[in-house]
């Protein structure tokens, strides 16, 4: 029997339990995948805790969206995949599991040299960063300020923006400044005096700002540093964006993503995979946990663990 993590009530990490599930059988347009690594994303603990509204729990709820693994069975009428292929599947249902069924439109064959853990780390962070940058039309000639540069989304923002020719200034703790600098950004410590430090680091001024931190300090500094609010976006404080006159992409925003924004998020995956294979992009991996310790893994994300946290069934 396969196993999966579920929860039947909102609460702390302890509500996550390991349960047996039927072995997955792929239908038309699907493949079955043996999970080798599942990414743990902040949205998952937020929904589990009830912090992010998600509707009533009428049955045990599966968890997880992003995974890397190996195809174990192929459904009818499926082309392009075969048993034994290493794949990444993003935006799926119930990735915290030993085995899952995946629609082929959400799966990509992994290039050589890209690990299952790296693949599982893509998903939400990569898609969010790529779409936000495209939505703000960040490119050559821009100076981008990233709030929260050392997180998974922040690191993706930095790397894409630098590749596209932008100058990047990114906030972080002093302890994490080395990682931010290694990715090509100018690190700036958050805390009192943030606005002045950004102006010193970018005397030419910033032309776009993306908030991946969600702090009051980040939002206030953004409004002080850039007059054009159309090029300020938050990925965390979506509910507050309209009142501030800035943009929001997911992160609690009442406005759904547009068809174009969703297309950009999907486009990010093959782009990132190709860059990873060419060693032109990097994913910082953090601690890994056994599947049965999904609660500990989510708590590590909540506590701000360095690097991408993954589950290893």
Secondary structure, DSSP 8 states (H G I E B T S, - for coil): -EEEEEESS-SSGGG-EEEEE------TTEEEEEEEEEE--HHHHHHHHTSS------S-EE---EEEEEEEEE-TT--S--TT-EEEEES-S--SBSEEEEEGGGEEE--TT--HHHHHTSHHHHHHHHHHHHHTT--TT-EEEEESTTSHHHHHHHHHHHHTT-EEEEEE-GGGHHHHHHTT-EEEE-STTHHHHHHHHTTT--SEEEESS--HHHHHHHHHH-S-GGGEEESS-HHHHHHHT-EE-STT-SS---HHHHHHHHHHHHHHHHHHHTTSS---EEEEEEGGGHHHHHHHHHTT-SSEEEEE-
